[in-house]
Amino acid sequence: MNLTETITSITQEETIKSLVFHGLQSGGAFALWRKPKTQTIEFILDENQETHRIGLTLEELPAGFVVHPFADQEDKKAFFIQASQYFKFNLEEPISAEELPVWLQSSISQLDGSTEKVEKLLRVRSVGSTKTPIQGSSKESFIQLVDQGIEAISSGILEKIVPARTKVLDLPKGFDLGKTILKLIQSYPNSFVNFFHIPQVGTWMGASPEVLIETKGDFFYTMALAGTQAAQGDNPLKAAAWTQKEIEEQALVCRYIVDCFKKIRLREYEEHGPKTVLAGNLLHLRTDFKVNMKATGFPQLGSVMLDLLHPTSAVCGMPRKAAHEFLQENESFDRSFFAGFFGPVNIESETSIYVNLRTANFQENQVILFAGAGVTEDSDPEKEWEETEMKCEIIGKFIKHPSA
């Protein structure tokens, strides 16, 4: 396999559609993604149709794509899509069909522009990926969960909790997956837009704004992302006004990362922020952290920090153990891969792992949306519900209205 293979005329939408068709038709696990602030679409397929689960020593893994659920696994292993086939192309460059790999040319020929073939395969492959059907969360039940969280914080058990909810949509007849993925890519340039499928495990699509860990050459990166408000006006970044509740929520996530550095006695790091950032139609507060792994003598910092950070306080709460136990006891559904982590590993000397947010799970004839809200002592349950509605809409509007 040549990991530097690229292409430089079929349309971008047809190429994406053909890649997804190729993956679904193969019977194996595959992933397609676009990293934030890039124009490069990447695709990998694992030709071995057995499901792989691996330990998380990232530096020792072959090129591939890792997927880990929210809940810790007893054996600390994650699902892994090994790159038997790898392909990438740039959205800003013309695509010459004759320069495509033979397997992709074959898929394009079989597909012949058909949306129906992809839709049928999507529904078939999404059958049986969860043991228990997930129901949509009612407003009443979510507000009750938020109230329970506020009570636990007031009593001193927790500092912060991040309850989540679900929303169920019907998968529309004639759903065009290729067009929808392209629309997500165009609409969310600052997010990790992704689609992945692991047979009998799950089929997911999303646009995550949050890096968990990233390694490029000698450098390690992570971020603290918390606080949410709707983007408003012609210049939403300048118009943003943050409440004390949101500022404190973001500070908790920063402190959590710094505490992880202290645990491994890492003192040399750069911290930049917090600053207001745009993710779709939402604003967040973000602080970036950077470490020179060579200068600090931490060549395996990516794996070490991945283990320490997940699940972060931004998706779970603080203290982490107590927050995790609260969610396990009080949430009425299995988060599965929502608020877990995923991303490409050791592809062209880079590893980029993201928190699985702004995401949707395909279930044959339905799509399950997931969203959470950071709850502190000053939270208003009604506003937390509204926040989850906004977050669900980031992906949901493209399911309900693919041409949105």
URSUL-V385503 format. One record per residue. PSI is psi in degrees with one decimal (NA if undefined). OMEGA is omega in whole degrees, -180 to 180 (* if undefined). D_FIRST is the distance of its C-alpha to the first C-alpha in Angstrom with 1 decimal. Layout:
psi/omega/d_first
PSI/OMEGA/D_FIRST
PSI/OMEGA/D_FIRST
//
This chain:
psi/omega/d_first
136.6/180/0.0
107.8/-176/3.8
0.3/178/6.2
7.8/-179/9.0
127.2/178/8.7
169.3/171/12.2
159.3/-177/15.1
NA/*/18.5
123.7/177/24.3
161.4/-177/23.6
161.9/177/24.9
-40.8/-179/23.2
-42.5/179/24.8
-35.8/178/23.6
-46.5/178/20.0
-46.4/-179/20.4
-41.3/-179/22.3
-36.1/177/19.7
-45.0/179/16.9
-42.3/178/19.3
-44.7/179/20.5
-44.8/-180/17.0
-47.3/-178/16.7
-36.2/-179/20.3
-28.6/-174/20.2
-29.3/-175/17.3
-3.1/179/19.4
179.7/177/16.8
145.1/178/16.8
164.7/178/15.4
145.7/175/16.4
136.8/-177/17.1
164.0/172/18.9
119.0/180/20.5
156.6/179/21.7
142.3/174/25.4
28.7/174/26.6
170.2/176/23.4
20.0/-176/22.7
121.8/174/18.9
131.2/179/17.7
148.1/-176/14.4
135.1/171/13.0
150.9/177/10.9
135.1/174/11.4
111.4/-176/11.8
-21.3/176/12.0
118.0/-172/14.4
3.6/173/17.7
142.7/-180/19.5
129.2/179/20.2
137.0/169/19.0
136.3/-171/21.4
159.6/171/21.0
163.8/-171/23.2
43.7/168/23.1
85.9/-169/22.5
-38.3/-174/19.9
-20.3/-177/19.4
-3.2/-176/18.1
150.8/171/15.6
175.3/178/11.8
134.3/-179/10.3
-159.0/-175/12.1
124.2/-177/15.4
143.6/179/18.7
122.6/-178/21.8
134.0/180/25.2
171.0/178/28.6
-48.7/-177/31.8
139.4/176/33.5
137.6/174/32.6
147.4/-179/31.3
-37.9/-178/33.3
5.6/177/30.4
28.5/-179/28.9
158.2/179/25.6
162.1/172/23.4
145.4/-176/21.1
127.1/176/17.4
103.6/-178/14.6
139.0/-171/11.4
81.8/171/8.3
-40.1/175/6.8
138.1/178/6.5
139.0/-179/7.3
144.1/175/9.8
155.4/175/12.9
157.0/-178/16.1
128.1/-178/19.5
-20.4/-176/22.5
-0.4/-179/24.8
145.5/178/23.1
147.6/-177/23.6
119.3/179/20.9
116.3/-174/20.6
-36.6/-177/19.8
-15.9/178/18.8
-1.5/179/16.0
150.8/175/14.3
155.3/-175/11.4
-40.8/-177/13.2
-32.3/179/12.9
-37.7/175/14.5
-40.1/179/17.0
-42.2/180/18.0
-39.5/178/18.6
-42.3/-179/20.6
-43.8/180/22.6
-38.6/-175/23.4
-44.1/177/24.3
43.4/176/26.5
5.0/-174/27.5
119.3/173/28.8
-33.8/-175/29.3
-38.0/-179/31.0
-40.9/179/28.0
-44.1/-179/26.0
-45.3/-179/29.2
-45.9/179/29.9
-40.0/180/26.5
-45.9/-180/26.8
-42.7/-178/30.2
-46.1/-177/29.3
-21.3/-178/26.2
-2.4/-180/28.4
136.9/171/31.1
19.3/-179/31.8
-8.9/172/29.7
144.4/-178/32.8
-37.2/-178/35.5
123.7/179/38.3
136.6/-179/38.6
132.1/178/38.9
156.8/175/42.0
143.2/179/42.6
135.0/174/44.6
154.8/177/48.1
-41.4/-179/49.5
-45.5/-178/52.3
-36.6/180/50.0
-43.6/179/47.8
-37.0/176/50.9
-40.4/178/52.2
-41.8/177/49.1
-42.9/178/49.4
-40.8/177/53.0
-39.3/179/52.2
-44.1/179/49.8
-39.6/179/52.5
-42.0/179/54.9
-34.6/178/52.6
-44.0/-179/52.2
-32.2/-179/56.0
-3.2/177/56.7
2.3/180/54.5
-38.0/-177/51.8
157.3/169/49.1
-34.9/-176/48.7
147.9/175/46.2
148.0/-179/44.6
80.9/177/41.9
150.4/-179/42.7
167.2/178/40.5
170.1/178/41.2
159.7/175/39.6
130.0/-176/40.3
128.3/175/39.6
148.6/171/39.0
138.9/174/38.9
114.8/-174/35.7
146.1/173/37.3
136.0/-178/37.3
16.3/-179/35.0
127.7/-177/32.9
97.3/-175/30.2
-42.7/-179/27.2
-45.4/179/25.2
-39.5/-178/28.4
-43.9/178/29.1
-43.2/180/25.7
-39.0/178/26.2
-38.3/176/29.8
-43.5/180/28.9
-44.1/-179/26.6
-33.4/-174/29.5
-26.4/-174/32.1
71.3/-176/30.6
-22.1/-178/29.1
8.5/-177/29.7
160.2/174/28.0
97.4/-179/24.6
131.5/-170/24.3
154.0/168/22.2
128.2/177/21.8
153.3/-179/20.3
124.7/173/20.9
115.1/-174/21.0
134.3/180/22.7
8.7/-180/26.3
-50.3/179/26.0
153.4/177/26.0
117.4/-170/25.2
152.5/177/25.8
143.1/180/26.0
-174.9/-180/27.5
86.0/-174/28.0
134.9/179/28.5
-0.5/-167/30.4
119.4/171/30.1
132.1/172/27.7
-57.6/171/28.1
149.6/177/26.2
138.5/174/23.8
129.7/177/22.6
111.7/-178/21.6
-123.7/-178/21.8
2.2/-171/25.2
142.1/177/26.6
140.4/180/27.1
146.1/167/28.3
173.9/-179/30.1
155.1/169/32.8
120.0/-178/36.0
118.2/-180/36.3
166.4/-175/39.6
132.5/-177/42.5
135.7/169/42.2
158.6/179/44.4
139.6/175/44.2
128.7/-177/43.4
149.6/175/46.6
179.0/-179/48.1
-28.2/179/46.8
76.5/-173/45.6
-29.5/-180/44.7
-37.8/180/43.4
-25.9/-176/46.9
-10.7/-175/48.8
135.9/174/47.3
120.9/-174/49.9
138.9/178/48.9
165.4/178/51.2
-36.7/179/51.9
-45.3/-178/50.2
-37.7/178/46.9
-42.5/179/47.2
-36.5/178/47.9
-43.5/180/45.0
-38.5/179/42.6
-35.1/178/44.3
-41.2/-180/43.8
-41.4/176/40.0
-45.5/-178/40.1
-35.0/179/42.4
-44.4/179/40.0
-45.7/179/37.1
-38.2/177/39.5
-36.6/176/40.8
-41.3/176/37.3
-41.7/-179/37.1
-36.3/-179/40.5
-32.1/-180/39.5
13.9/176/37.1
38.0/175/39.6
115.7/-176/37.5
-16.6/-176/40.0
98.3/178/38.2
155.1/175/36.5
138.8/178/37.0
123.3/-178/38.3
120.1/179/38.7
-171.7/5/40.6
152.0/175/41.5
157.2/179/41.0
130.4/180/41.1
154.0/-178/37.8
130.0/175/37.2
98.7/-175/34.8
-124.8/179/35.4
19.9/179/39.2
152.1/173/39.6
144.7/176/40.4
163.2/170/39.5
133.1/-177/40.5
138.4/172/37.6
131.3/-178/37.6
142.3/178/34.6
140.7/-179/34.0
138.2/-180/32.0
135.6/172/31.7
104.0/-174/30.7
-32.7/-180/29.0
-46.0/-178/29.4
-33.0/-178/33.0
-5.4/178/33.9
34.5/-180/32.1
68.6/-177/30.0
-22.2/179/26.3
28.3/-177/25.8
-34.3/180/27.9
-50.6/-180/25.3
-41.1/-179/25.4
-46.6/-178/29.1
-32.2/177/30.0
-44.2/179/27.9
-38.9/-178/30.0
-36.7/-172/33.2
-37.2/-173/32.8
135.8/-10/31.8
135.4/-176/33.7
163.2/178/35.2
-19.0/180/38.8
-20.1/180/37.7
-6.0/-177/36.6
-62.2/-179/38.8
-173.4/179/41.8
144.5/-13/43.7
149.2/-169/44.4
-47.0/-177/41.1
-47.6/-179/42.2
-39.0/179/45.3
-43.1/180/43.5
-42.8/179/40.8
-38.9/178/43.6
-45.1/-178/45.5
-40.4/179/42.7
-35.2/-177/42.0
-32.6/-168/45.7
-22.7/175/46.5
141.0/-172/43.5
12.4/-178/43.8
162.9/177/40.2
120.6/179/36.9
-22.2/-177/34.8
-122.3/-178/31.6
-9.9/177/28.7
130.6/-178/31.2
9.4/167/31.8
-156.6/178/29.0
157.5/-177/26.0
164.4/175/22.3
169.7/-179/19.5
140.4/-177/16.1
128.1/174/15.5
41.7/174/13.9
117.3/-176/11.9
47.0/174/12.4
21.0/178/15.2
145.2/172/17.1
127.7/-178/18.3
107.3/-178/20.6
129.9/-176/22.6
156.1/170/25.3
133.9/-175/28.3
85.5/179/28.1
168.6/-180/31.1
60.8/-168/32.2
159.7/-180/30.3
140.1/179/30.9
124.5/179/30.2
131.7/-180/30.2
71.7/180/32.5
-84.9/-177/32.8
5.5/-179/35.7
163.3/174/36.0
129.2/180/34.2
120.3/175/35.1
146.5/-180/35.4
144.4/175/35.8
147.8/177/37.7
168.4/179/39.5
136.2/179/42.2
118.7/-176/43.3
127.9/174/46.8
-178.1/-177/49.3
-27.0/-177/53.0
8.2/-176/53.7
147.7/173/51.5
113.1/-176/53.0
-38.1/179/51.6
-42.3/179/52.1
-33.8/178/50.1
-38.5/175/47.3
-44.9/180/47.2
-37.1/178/47.1
-43.2/179/44.2
-33.0/176/42.1
-43.5/179/43.1
-41.0/-178/41.7
-41.0/177/38.4
-34.8/-176/38.1
-23.1/-179/38.8
-42.4/175/35.7
-36.6/-174/33.5
-37.1/-177/36.4
-24.9/179/37.7
-18.3/172/34.4
-46.5/-179/34.8
-38.3/-176/38.5
81.7/-175/38.2
-24.3/-179/34.7
13.1/-176/36.1
NA/*/37.5
//
